[in-house]
């Protein structure tokens, strides 16, 4: 035992000698006595005003000059409540500060820091942040909170007993707003600071919150307290809820999920909501008070302050009602849908905000309230051209020059569609219009401007598409001699309108379309190769239809026979067979499906009977009159030739189709499953599909059409927040999205 004791003494002596020889520097850390009952009792009655440094008053802490004030500086300040033994924001000058290694990133602080508890290096960083003007974003947000704790204490606690504190509220509020401008990107600080400002606004003016502008920015997942109080006051007093407060209510409601147009086109969304809300509710909704009463309290950021109750009076609590919110949500969702086209356009062309194309995609209500100098120029130009007329022809080059400053030979399909959209918002139609079977607008030639009927169709019906095809062929045949008889033109127009049962708006547009066609009748270029690929029965149907169109006025004249002579060889018939078919048509016969080999008839032979008494010379010289009942019968057999002729006349350049690699062809596309990936590969073969065609494709892959639409668009929203398929009939494929996100 004595040996062990001796050894222990020797070890202690050695350690003492080593410590006395160690000359490495040390940071002296004093032990705070603030937690001792004696210390708290001694300073328990410290007046907060006595340790508060007012705004603008400088103070020296640990040798550092700190301007600006708004600090608690002293030995002790009792916390107002919460979970702290000392006011967290109080700067005790007696505590050690390590300026050798300031903790700028705040690693030496807890989640709820207190100046008395943080590391000396953290105190140094905090003092440096204060002395540099409380503006350096490189410092930890914890230092901003530590300073903010003091502002919360001064407003929520000291103002209860201090007139001086009450007089400082506006300066403190201004400082919190300044800090928000610098550090507002931090979600936590943003929320606490904004709730502080809301509470201060109520404390300063608790009577009429609705006299202030409503909040418009989300700072938490709860309705702002000033919004709840403002609308509660309106309801309690039986006053209508204005558009601004209604918009704020639905915009900031926790159940509202805004889509991209709401953020990309925020100003337009607000303006459109205002228009539609006023149109529906006039001065605003007037609601009956609900039974749930408003009880407002907030939890400050500081852990040295308990829950703070905000006086609000006896008001209904709007956070508990659902009916009015559902009505407001319907308005804002409708507005968002209307802004979808412009939002998608700006998503792909962010530098085109304010352009003519973007302006034309706005809902009509906004176009009527907004100004756009370029759009106004087009509108005034059209008004001058039309005058008191319902329709007029204009030089297409003039219209193109108003649309673009660039000297171009014509507009692209997208540009032509955008121009048609804009004119439609002004109440005018345009031909040619690619949406309704017309070509892109070219600088050489005419365009037809006309006043649109109310509720004119936005997309072509099958009947209208058939009408445009028929009129194009009619223009080819009837306009061969460079002139079209007025009676012939009128009959064609009237027949198409009647036979295809067009609506009033469609009749108006078909008239404009025919006028455009007849100003510059289409030629035969490019048709021959496409016709050669047709079946014999298809060629026969076209031949019969050609005769019907040529005889639409009850007479086929020599000039029309000339064009028939050009068309017939393209269909595989000889020129002489034109006369045979005319005679057959006159006698009620049918046109054969193929050229006829003429031979001597026998008793047992069957075939096409060659009409007798075909006076070719007489027909070539004077033409021929037809039985109108037969002509009408031929013209009414349009269903079988409409699609055929539509394909023949289609001279549009195809959209660029994304090229998929072999690996992509074998694998799924993006987030899509195999079935929907296969469907998408079919859809990208063209930029537009009839609804019926899409349904056939979907069913071919074992998919429900509507469900497939939703899944494809949901996948696009997931990748780029935009839909892949637009429209109902036709359905348009957004090729730009396919190339960027699905290839």
Secondary structure, 3 states (H helix, E strand, C coil): CHHHHHHHHHHHHHHHHHHHHCCCCCCCCCCCCCCCHHHHHHHCCCCHHHHEECCCCCEEECCEEECCCCEEECCCCCCCCCCCCCCCCCECCCCCCCHHHCCCCCCCCCCCCCCCCCCHHHHHHHHHHHHCCCCCCCCCHHHHHHHHHHHHHHHHCHHHCCHHHHHCHHHHHHHHHHHHHHHCCCHHHHHHHHHHHHHHHHHHCCCCHHHCCCCCCCCCCCCCHHHHHHHHHHHHCCCCECHHHHHHHHHCCCCCCCCHHHHHCHHHHHHHHHHHHHHHHCCCECCCCCCCECCEEECCCCCCCCCEEECCCCCECHHHCCHHHHHHHHHHHHHHHHHHHHHHHHHHCHHHCCCHHHHHCCCHHHHCCCCCHHHHHHHHHHHHHHCCCCEEEEEHHHHHHHHCCCCCCECCHHHHHHHHHHHHHCCEEEECCHHHCCCCCECCCEEEEEECCCCCCCCCCHHHHHHHHHHHHHHHHHCCCCCCCHHHHHHHHHHHHHHCCCCHHHHHHHHHHHHHHHHCCCCCCCHHHHHHCCCHHHHHHHHHHHHHHHCCCCEECHHHHHHHHHHHHHCCCCCHHHHHHHHHHHCCCCCCCCCCCCCCCCCCCCCCCCCCCCCHHHHHHHCEECCHHHHHHHHCCCHHHHHHHHHHHCCCCCCCCCCCCHHHHHCCCCCCCHHHHHHHHHHCCCCEECHHHHHHHHHHCCCCHHHHHHHHHHHHHHHHCCCCEECCCCEEECHHHHHHHCC
